[in-house]
Amino acid sequence: MIHEFCRKLCQLIQLWWTGDRIRVSPVEGRLLRIQPGDLLSVAGNDVEVVDRFVISERSLCLICRTQQGIAELHVPVFSKSESQEVLWFESGDELRLTAADVEVWPRGRTG
């Protein structure tokens, strides 16, 4: 019985160790952890995230409430460039920004 348990535990550890895991830089991880309720400063404008969803395998969409209405922030999941570029869509306009142009203030959760 204990032998079977140890064998299964070793198999589980081996699967975990050899499995693919997503690895991203701290900058990318900071943007990918944004949740509804978080406050952002995007290019100097303060906004609140009201929803988030994946729009493709390569992009996360954050729906934000601004003073003018609703806007979208598109964050690439994988970026091959040195500086991660995000897209800001508001009132029919598209603005290309770097990840450094987005400040995040998590609200309502710890860690």
C-alpha positions as CSV (number, residue, x, y, z in Angstrom):
1,M,0.0,0.0,0.0
2,I,2.7,2.5,1.0
3,H,4.8,1.3,-2.0
4,E,1.9,2.1,-4.4
5,F,1.4,5.5,-2.8
6,C,5.1,6.4,-3.2
7,R,5.2,5.2,-6.8
8,K,2.1,7.3,-7.7
9,L,3.7,10.3,-5.8
10,C,6.9,9.9,-7.8
11,Q,4.9,9.8,-11.1
12,L,3.1,12.9,-10.1
13,I,6.3,14.8,-9.3
14,Q,7.9,13.6,-12.5
15,L,4.9,14.8,-14.5
16,W,5.0,18.2,-12.8
17,W,8.8,18.6,-13.2
18,T,8.8,17.7,-16.9
19,G,5.6,19.5,-17.9
20,D,5.5,22.8,-19.8
21,R,5.0,25.8,-17.6
22,I,4.4,29.3,-18.8
23,R,7.4,31.5,-17.9
24,V,7.1,35.3,-18.3
25,S,9.1,38.2,-17.1
26,P,8.0,40.1,-14.0
27,V,6.7,43.0,-16.1
28,E,4.5,40.7,-18.2
29,G,3.3,38.8,-15.1
30,R,2.3,42.1,-13.5
31,L,0.0,42.9,-16.4
32,L,-1.4,39.4,-16.7
33,R,-2.4,39.3,-13.0
34,I,-4.7,42.3,-13.4
35,Q,-8.2,41.4,-12.2
36,P,-11.6,43.2,-12.2
37,G,-11.7,45.8,-9.5
38,D,-8.1,46.7,-9.9
39,L,-7.2,50.4,-10.6
40,L,-4.9,51.3,-13.4
41,S,-3.2,54.4,-14.6
42,V,-3.0,54.1,-18.4
43,A,-1.0,56.9,-20.1
44,G,-1.9,59.2,-17.2
45,N,-5.6,58.4,-17.1
46,D,-7.0,56.6,-14.0
47,V,-9.3,53.7,-14.9
48,E,-11.0,50.8,-13.1
49,V,-11.0,47.2,-14.6
50,V,-14.5,45.9,-14.8
51,D,-13.9,42.6,-16.8
52,R,-11.2,40.5,-18.3
53,F,-11.1,37.7,-20.8
54,V,-8.8,36.1,-23.3
55,I,-9.5,37.3,-26.9
56,S,-7.1,34.8,-28.5
57,E,-4.3,32.6,-27.5
58,R,-2.0,35.6,-27.6
59,S,-3.9,38.4,-26.0
60,L,-5.7,39.3,-22.8
61,C,-8.5,42.0,-23.0
62,L,-9.2,44.2,-20.0
63,I,-12.5,46.1,-20.1
64,C,-12.0,49.4,-18.2
65,R,-14.3,52.1,-16.9
66,T,-12.9,55.6,-17.7
67,Q,-14.3,59.1,-17.1
68,Q,-15.4,59.1,-20.7
69,G,-17.0,55.7,-20.8
70,I,-15.6,52.2,-21.5
71,A,-12.2,51.4,-23.0
72,E,-10.2,48.2,-23.7
73,L,-6.6,47.4,-22.8
74,H,-5.1,44.5,-24.9
75,V,-2.1,42.8,-23.2
76,P,-0.1,40.3,-25.3
77,V,0.3,37.0,-23.5
78,F,3.7,36.3,-25.1
79,S,5.9,39.1,-26.2
80,K,9.1,38.5,-28.1
81,S,10.2,42.2,-28.1
82,E,12.3,43.8,-25.3
83,S,9.5,46.1,-24.2
84,Q,6.0,44.7,-24.1
85,E,3.6,46.7,-26.2
86,V,0.0,47.0,-25.1
87,L,-2.9,48.5,-27.0
88,W,-5.4,51.0,-25.6
89,F,-8.7,51.4,-27.4
90,E,-11.0,54.3,-26.4
91,S,-13.7,56.1,-28.3
92,G,-12.6,54.5,-31.6
93,D,-8.9,55.5,-31.2
94,E,-6.0,53.1,-30.8
95,L,-3.0,54.0,-28.7
96,R,0.2,51.9,-28.6
97,L,1.9,51.9,-25.2
98,T,4.7,50.1,-23.4
99,A,4.0,48.1,-20.3
100,A,5.7,50.8,-18.3
101,D,2.9,53.2,-19.3
102,V,0.5,51.1,-17.3
103,E,0.6,51.4,-13.5
104,V,-1.4,48.8,-11.5
105,W,-3.0,49.2,-8.1
106,P,-4.5,45.8,-7.1
107,R,-7.6,46.3,-5.0
108,G,-9.5,43.8,-2.8
109,R,-6.9,41.0,-2.7
110,T,-3.6,40.2,-1.0
111,G,-0.4,39.0,-2.4
